[in-house]
Amino acid sequence: MKILTANRLGDGIAVWYADGGWAETVDQADLAHDKAAEDRLEAIGAKAYADNEVVDVNLIDADVVNGIVEPVRLREKIRAAGPTIRGDLGKQAARAAQ
């Protein structure tokens, strides 16, 4: 499975395509289960890039673990979680506060 990720142009935040827009968390990212769905996500990413919404657009490998979308590669897991040196900052801090 694949998901679409990018960085929002306005502030550089890592984002994932979900439910017709860009989400700051990967949890509910739209999954591509086949080549046609991958092509659809790539077209969405190319348009968002052309419209100056996002940069560094990529399809990445993902799995669903306990009903939640998670990136496969370590780099993408770090982008999804936030800084690795301070657990009280970034997206992991927001999750802990919930």
PEVENVEN-V823285 format. One record per residue. N is the residue number from 1. RES is the residue in three letters. PHI is phi in degrees with one decimal (* if undefined). D_FIRST is the distance of its C-alpha to the first C-alpha in Angstrom with 2 decimals. Layout:
n=N res=RES phi=PHI d_first=D_FIRST
n=N res=RES phi=PHI d_first=D_FIRST
This chain:
n=1 res=MET phi=* d_first=0.00
n=2 res=LYS phi=-130.7 d_first=3.78
n=3 res=ILE phi=-132.2 d_first=7.03
n=4 res=LEU phi=-101.7 d_first=10.54
n=5 res=THR phi=-128.2 d_first=13.23
n=6 res=ALA phi=-164.1 d_first=16.88
n=7 res=ASN phi=-119.0 d_first=20.33
n=8 res=ARG phi=-65.5 d_first=22.69
n=9 res=LEU phi=-65.9 d_first=25.67
n=10 res=GLY phi=-65.8 d_first=28.34
n=11 res=ASP phi=-136.7 d_first=27.79
n=12 res=GLY phi=80.8 d_first=25.04
n=13 res=ILE phi=-64.6 d_first=22.99
n=14 res=ALA phi=-67.4 d_first=19.27
n=15 res=VAL phi=-133.9 d_first=17.49
n=16 res=TRP phi=-131.7 d_first=14.13
n=17 res=TYR phi=-76.9 d_first=13.95
n=18 res=ALA phi=-151.4 d_first=14.43
n=19 res=ASP phi=51.5 d_first=16.68
n=20 res=GLY phi=83.6 d_first=18.24
n=21 res=GLY phi=-156.2 d_first=19.07
n=22 res=TRP phi=-101.9 d_first=18.41
n=23 res=ALA phi=-105.8 d_first=18.25
n=24 res=GLU phi=-83.0 d_first=19.59
n=25 res=THR phi=-121.4 d_first=17.38
n=26 res=VAL phi=-84.2 d_first=13.65
n=27 res=ASP phi=-47.4 d_first=14.06
n=28 res=GLN phi=-115.6 d_first=13.42
n=29 res=ALA phi=-57.0 d_first=11.20
n=30 res=ASP phi=-66.2 d_first=9.94
n=31 res=LEU phi=-95.9 d_first=6.33
n=32 res=ALA phi=-101.7 d_first=5.55
n=33 res=HIS phi=-95.6 d_first=5.08
n=34 res=ASP phi=-150.2 d_first=7.46
n=35 res=LYS phi=-61.9 d_first=9.70
n=36 res=ALA phi=-62.4 d_first=11.92
n=37 res=ALA phi=-68.3 d_first=9.72
n=38 res=GLU phi=-62.7 d_first=8.82
n=39 res=ASP phi=-60.6 d_first=12.60
n=40 res=ARG phi=-62.0 d_first=13.48
n=41 res=LEU phi=-64.1 d_first=11.94
n=42 res=GLU phi=-61.8 d_first=13.60
n=43 res=ALA phi=-65.0 d_first=16.77
n=44 res=ILE phi=-62.0 d_first=16.81
n=45 res=GLY phi=-63.9 d_first=16.55
n=46 res=ALA phi=-63.8 d_first=19.23
n=47 res=LYS phi=-67.5 d_first=21.47
n=48 res=ALA phi=-63.1 d_first=21.25
n=49 res=TYR phi=-65.5 d_first=22.14
n=50 res=ALA phi=-62.7 d_first=24.95
n=51 res=ASP phi=-86.0 d_first=26.19
n=52 res=ASN phi=60.2 d_first=26.46
n=53 res=GLU phi=-89.6 d_first=24.27
n=54 res=VAL phi=-140.3 d_first=21.87
n=55 res=VAL phi=-132.3 d_first=21.75
n=56 res=ASP phi=53.4 d_first=19.43
n=57 res=VAL phi=-79.1 d_first=16.51
n=58 res=ASN phi=-147.2 d_first=13.26
n=59 res=LEU phi=-88.6 d_first=9.59
n=60 res=ILE phi=-126.4 d_first=8.28
n=61 res=ASP phi=-72.0 d_first=5.84
n=62 res=ALA phi=-146.7 d_first=5.55
n=63 res=ASP phi=-127.0 d_first=6.53
n=64 res=VAL phi=-109.1 d_first=8.87
n=65 res=VAL phi=-120.3 d_first=12.34
n=66 res=ASN phi=52.8 d_first=15.33
n=67 res=GLY phi=80.8 d_first=13.82
n=68 res=ILE phi=-117.2 d_first=13.00
n=69 res=VAL phi=-71.9 d_first=9.93
n=70 res=GLU phi=-135.3 d_first=10.47
n=71 res=PRO phi=-65.0 d_first=9.78
n=72 res=VAL phi=-88.4 d_first=9.84
n=73 res=ARG phi=-76.9 d_first=12.67
n=74 res=LEU phi=-57.2 d_first=16.13
n=75 res=ARG phi=-54.5 d_first=16.92
n=76 res=GLU phi=-72.5 d_first=14.23
n=77 res=LYS phi=-64.0 d_first=15.29
n=78 res=ILE phi=-67.4 d_first=18.80
n=79 res=ARG phi=-59.3 d_first=18.14
n=80 res=ALA phi=-72.2 d_first=16.76
n=81 res=ALA phi=-88.4 d_first=19.74
n=82 res=GLY phi=111.3 d_first=22.55
n=83 res=PRO phi=-54.7 d_first=25.48
n=84 res=THR phi=-92.3 d_first=25.67
n=85 res=ILE phi=-96.7 d_first=29.47
n=86 res=ARG phi=-138.6 d_first=30.32
n=87 res=GLY phi=-70.6 d_first=28.59
n=88 res=ASP phi=-91.0 d_first=30.83
n=89 res=LEU phi=-122.3 d_first=29.29
n=90 res=GLY phi=78.5 d_first=26.05
n=91 res=LYS phi=-67.1 d_first=23.23
n=92 res=GLN phi=-67.2 d_first=23.78
n=93 res=ALA phi=-69.9 d_first=27.37
n=94 res=ALA phi=-64.4 d_first=26.49
n=95 res=ARG phi=-65.0 d_first=24.41
n=96 res=ALA phi=-66.2 d_first=27.37
n=97 res=ALA phi=-78.2 d_first=29.77
n=98 res=GLN phi=-75.6 d_first=28.18
